[in-house]
Amino acid sequence: MRAFMDADFMLHTEAARKLYHTFAEGMPVLDYHCHISPEEIACDRRFENITQIWLGGDHYKWRLMRANGVAERYITGDAPDREKFQKWAETLEMAAGNPVYHWSHLELQRFFGYHGVLNGETAQKVWELTGEKLAQPQMSARNLILRSRVTLLCTTDDPADDLPWHRKLAADDSFPVQVLPAWRPDRAMNLEKPDYPEYLQRLAEASGMEIASFADLKAALRKRMDVFDSLGCRASDHGLETVSFAPASDREIEAIFSRRMSGEVPGEEDCRRFRTAFLRFAAGEYAARGWVMQLHFGCLRDNNRKMFRLLGADTGFDCVNNETSARHLAAFLNDLEENGILPKTILYSLDANDNDMLDSVIGCFQSSGAAGKLQHGAAWWFNDHCAGMKKQMISLANGGLLGNFVGMLTDSRSFLSYPRHEYFRRILCDLIGQWVEDGEYPMDEKDLERIIRGICYENAVRYFGFDLA
């Protein structure tokens, strides 16, 4: 019987162990998509206890606690932090096979030196140990990033945000990690939202111009893109339920926009047309600026309306949406290609059944513009477990070139989340190591080193064009 989460955790063959410990283990981390607060980095936030840094904002853990019958008071409510942690520890012991079980113990090992098991009985011991560690200077937000060997991270930022914390970080030579904004314009695109007119007023103020038409909206967004670009932005990100393609004329889009500004609630077909026009405009800007377009789709959000009214969005009530259409996705990418505005693009579907479809569609639009110009993004959200990561990589390997994959991202709000890169790297090395053991790929250390190091770090540096000299 193997020891619990030892140095060779998840590495099942000699080849896998060699690949991980020789090539992957010491690689730095590039986190090109996360939700960490730039303000907390700039202010070098300190955390009083493990509940603050672990349970605050982590809807992965919240879902598991609800599944364990824990009252909301101990999840997002006003219960004391120690009691919340106890409920989490009692939940975690039931989470056999869940990636959060592995992530939690990796984080305890890497940041707190705790190699035991967290459960209801050990909760007090872990609470005291982590509290003592968090009181030390090396556990501040910046130092946690540095300890994780992060060289660059991209936050997720709204076009109306003036980016004060990014400006402060850019001028701070004492912190060597690049913290760059990433463009997330969902609120500018989501015409159907009740607060859309109010949001446009915010955007108008940020851009210094009135927004009375779709043409005005595009002009305001270009002005904000210029600001983002000046602060090093090289990536956009869009959160979609699904990718749809419903082209319409400029006149039709202006009419839809005008009706919305007059207070009319748009129908689904008008929303589809507007989203198509918006994404087409955005993609053209990204292509011209050399930005990468990331499309996250296949998510059905805020399904429990009662809890949405109580807690708001991003609180653990989203699920997989199985409506992705290959026809619509291919038509959208083809429209961009036909018009010479297809940027580097990463596609992430929350529905793992889309893997083979994505790899076949992506293969239709690769070109000499970049190695792996179109990417099948890392297994996302409900899929970032061992089976999901292997399924995504096997599909990519079968349908394309795994060696050009840009690898893992945290997609997290936690400063302790970086062992997820280690988790991914162990799975990657175990997968390729098994192919080597089975004689399906040679034990050619030069080629294997290039593949492993590329997927872990170097491919993303090249793909996004980050300056890490």
N, C-alpha and C positions, 0 to 999 in steps of 0.2 A: 504494500500500500504506500502510495506517494505521500510525502509530508504536505500539510496544508499550505498552499500558495508559497512554495519555496522558490529558490532562485531559478528553477527550471519550470515554473508554473506554466502550463499550457504548451510546453515544448515536448512533444512526444517522441521525437526521433533524435538521433545523434546529429543528423544534418541540420535539423531545426535548431538545436541548441547551439551549434557552431555558427549558423547564420545570425542568430539573435545576439549572442554574446560577442561575436567578432565584428559585425557590421552595424547592427541596429541599436544596440543598447546605449551606446555613447553618443548617438546623434542628437543634435539640438532640435528644438521644436519650433515650427512656424505655424501659428494658429490663425489661419486666414479667414475664419468666420467664428465669432463668439459674441456673447451678449454681456461681457464684463463691463462694468461701469468705468468710463474714463475718469470720472470725478474721483472715484475711490482709488484709482491708481495715482492720479495727480496728488491727492491728499495723503497717500500712503496709509490707507485705513488700517486700523488695528481692530481685532475682534476680541470681545470679552470672553466668549466661550464657544464650544463646538457647535452648539445649536445655531448661533448667529451665522457662522460661516458655512454650515452644512445644510440646515433646514430652511433658511431664509430664502424664499424664491425658488426652491427646487421642487418643481411639480412632479418629477420622477418619484421622489420620496413621498410626496403627498399622496399620489395615487396608491402607492403600496400601503400606506397607513390607513387610507379609507378602505382598501380591500381587506384590511385586518380588523375592521370594525372600530377603528379609533375615532373618537368624537372630534368634530372639527375644531373644538376649543384647543386641542393639543396639536393641531396641524397648522392652521392659519390664525387661530384665535389668541386669547389673552392668557393662556396657561403659562406658568413659570417655565423658563428655558430648561431647567433641570427636569421637570416633568415631561416636557415635550421630547427631550432626548431619551428618557426612559421608554416612552411609547415607541419611539423610533427603534431603539435597540430591541425591544420585544417584537417589533415587526420584522426587523432584519433577519432574525433567526429563523423565520418562516420562509425566507426568500431564496431557497435552494434553486439554483439554475438561473437566477435573474442576474443580469449584468451589474445591477446596482450593488449586489452582494460583493462581487469582485471589486468594483470600483471603490466601494467603501473601505474594504480591507487593504487595497493597494494604497489608498490615501493615508490610512492609519500607519501603514508600514513606512511609506516614503517621507511623510512629513512629521510623524510623531514617534517613529521608532517602535511602534507597537506591533508585534508579530503574533499576538494572540487572536482570539475570536471575540467579536462584539455580540453580546446577547443581553437578555434581561438581567442575568446574574452578574455579568462583568461590567454593566453600564456605569456603576459608581467608580470603579477603578479607571475606566477609560475617561470618564468625565474629569476626574482629578488630574490624570496624566496630561490630557489635552489642554486643560486649563492652565497647568504649569507651563506647558510649551508655548501656548498662545501669548503668554505674558512676556515672552522673550522678544527682543527686537527683530530677530531673523524671521519672525512669523508675520511681519507686516505684509500688506498687499504687494508692494514692490519686491520685497525679498522672497515671497513665495513664487513670484514670476521668475526671478533670477535663479532660485534654487531649482526650478523646473527646466532650466537651460533654454528658455524661450528667447528667441532673437527678435521676433516681430509678431505682433498680433493686430488684428483688424476688429474693431468694435462694430456695432450696428447702429446707424445714425440716421435720423430723419432729416430731409432736406431743409426743414424750417429751423433746425438746430444751428445756433451760431458757433458751435464747437469751441467754447472757451477752454475746456479742459484739454482738448487736443492742442490748442495754441500754447497753453502753458507747458505741456509735456514736450512739444517740439522745441521750446526755448530752454529746456532744462537739460543741461549737459551731464548732470549727475546720474541720470538714469539711462543706461545704454540700450535698453530695449525700445525698439520703434513701436509706437502706438498710433496706428493710422485709422482714420475714419473709413467706414464702408457705407455706401449709399443705399438706403432702404426706403424707397418712395411709395410704399403701399398706401399710405394715407392720402397721397395725392392722386392715386389711381382708383381708390375704392369709392366710386361715385355714389353708391347706394347707401353708404353709412349716414346715420342721422346727423352726425356732427361735421359732415363734409364742408358746408359753407363756412363754418367757424374755423375749420382747419385751413381753408384757403386764405382766410384773413390773416392767420399766423404766417403762412407762406408769403403772402403779399408784403407783410411788414419785414420779413427776413430778407426778401429780395429787393425791397425798395421800389416796388411798382404795383400798380393796380392789376388785379386779375379779373377780367370781365368776359374772357373768351378762352377757348382752348388754345388759340394762338398765344394769348397772354400767358397761359399756364406753362406752355412750352418755353417761352422766353424767360419766365421766372425760374424755371427749373434749370435752364442753361446757366443762368447767373449763379445759382447755388452750386451747380456742378463745378463751375470755375473756382469757387471757394474751396470745395472739397478737394479738387485736384491740386490746388496750391498747398494743401496740407498733406499731400502724399496719397490720396485715395487712388486705389487701383482696382477696386472691386465694387460691384453693386450686388444687391440681393433682393429678390422678390418672393413674397410668400403668396402662393396661389392655391385655390382649391383644386383647380385643374388647368391645363393649358388648352385654351380654345382659340379658334381662328375664325373671326367673323369680320372680314374687311368691309369698310364703308367709305364713302367719299368724305372729303374735308367738310363739305356743306352739311352732310348728315351728322358728322361728329360735332360740329359747331351747334347744330340744332339740339342735339341731345344735351350738350353742356348748358346751353341757354335755358332749356326747360328745367334742368336740375337747379340752376341758380335762381329760377323763379319759384322754387319750392316744390316742383313736381317730383314724386318718387319714381325713379326709373324702373322699367321692367327688366327682366333678365336678359332679353335680347339686346336692349340698348346697352346694358352693362357689358355684355360680351363684345359688342362693337367698340365701345369706349376702351375697354381693356386692350383689345387688339391694337387700336390706334396708339394708345399710350405706350405699350410695349414696343411697338414698331418704332416710334419716335425715340424711346429710350435706347433701344439697341443701336440705332444709328449714331447716337451721341457716344455710346460706349465704344463703338468701333472706331470712331474718329479720335477718341481720346486714348485708345489702347487699354480701356478698362475691361475687366472680365465680367460677364453677365452670369449671375447665379440665379437659377430658377428652382425654388423649393415648392413642390406641389404634391397633391395627393393627400391633403389634410382637410378634414371636416372639423371645424372649430366650434367651441362653445356649445356643445350638444346639450348639456344640462342647463336649461335656461334659468331654472330656479337658482342654481349655484352661480351662474353668470351674473345674475342680478345682485347676489350677495357679495361676490368676490371679484368680479370682472374677468378680463381675458387672461390667458396664460397661467391658469391656476389648476390645470390638470384634468380638463374636461373635453379634450380633443381626441379624435380617433382617425384611423386610416380611411381615406376616401378612395373607392375603387372605380373612379369614373374616367381615368386618363385615356384619351383617345390617340392612338398612333396616327390616325388620319389628320387630326387637328395639329398635333405636334409637328408632324412632317410638313404639313402645309405652312405652318408658321415659320419654321426654319427655312423652307424653300423660298418663301416670300422675302426673307432677309437676304438670302443668298442671291436671288435674282436681282435684287436692288443694290448689291454690293455693300450691305451694311450688317453682315453677320459677324458679330464679335466673337472672341473666345468665349465659350459658353460651358458652364457646368450645370448638368441636370440632375436633380435629386427627386426621386419619387418615394413617398412614404409607403406605397404599396409595393412590397417585394415581388409581387407577381409581375410587375412592370420591368424587371431587370432585363430579360432577354429582348423585349420590345425596345427598351431604351438603347441597348447596345447595337441593335440592328438599325435603328433610326439614325443614331450618331454616326454609324459607318457610312451613311449616305452623304455626309456633309464635311468629312475630313478633307483637309487640303494642305498645301505646302506653307500656309500661313504660320503654322506652328505644329510641333509634334504633339499630337493629341489635342488639336484645336478645340474639338468638342469632347467633353469629359463626362463620364458617368460618375457622379459624385459619390462620396463615401456613404455607406449604409447609414441611414438617418433616423434619429429619434426612436421609434418603436423597433427599429431594425439594427441598432448599434450594439448588438450582442454577438456572441461567437458565431452562432449559426447564420445570423443575418450578414455579418461581415464576410464570412466565407462564401455565402451565396452570391453576394454582390461581386466579389473578386473572381469567383469561378466563372460567373456569367461574363464579366469583362474580359477575362482571359480567353474564354471560348469564342467570344464575338469580336475581340479587338486586340489591343496590345496592353497587357497588364503593366508592362515595364514603363509605360508613359503616364501611369496613374498619379494624380497629385496628392493622393493619400488622405490622411485623417485630419479632422478639425474637432474642436471641443463642442461647438454650438452651445456653450454653457454660460451660466451667470456666476459660477463659483471659481474662486482663486485656487481651490484644491482639485480642480478637475483635470489637471494635466496628466496624471497617470492614465487617463483614457488613451493617450498616445502610446504609452507603454503597452497597454492592453491590446490595442490594434497591432502594434509591431510584433508582439508575441504571436498573435493569430496569423499575421502575414508570414512570419518565418516558419511557423508550424505548417502552414499550407504549402509553401514552396519547398520546405524541407521534406515533406512527404512525397512530393513529386520527384525530388532527387533520390530519396530512398527507394522509390518504386521504379527507378530507371527511366522516368518520363522527362527528365531534364538532367543534363550532365552536371557533375560536381566540378564545374569550371568556376573557380573562385573569383576570377576577374569579372566575368559576366554577372555572376550572382551578386557581387559587391555593388556593381553599377545599378542593378535592378533594386536591391534592397535599400541602398542609400538614396537612390532616386525617389522611390515611393515614400520613404520616411521623411524626406526633407528637400532634396535638391531639385526634384521636378517642380515643386511648388514655387521655389525661388525663381526658376527660369520662366515658368508659365505666367506668373503674375508680373514679372519684370521688376521685382523688388531689388533695391540697391542695398545690399548687405556687406559691401566692401569695408 
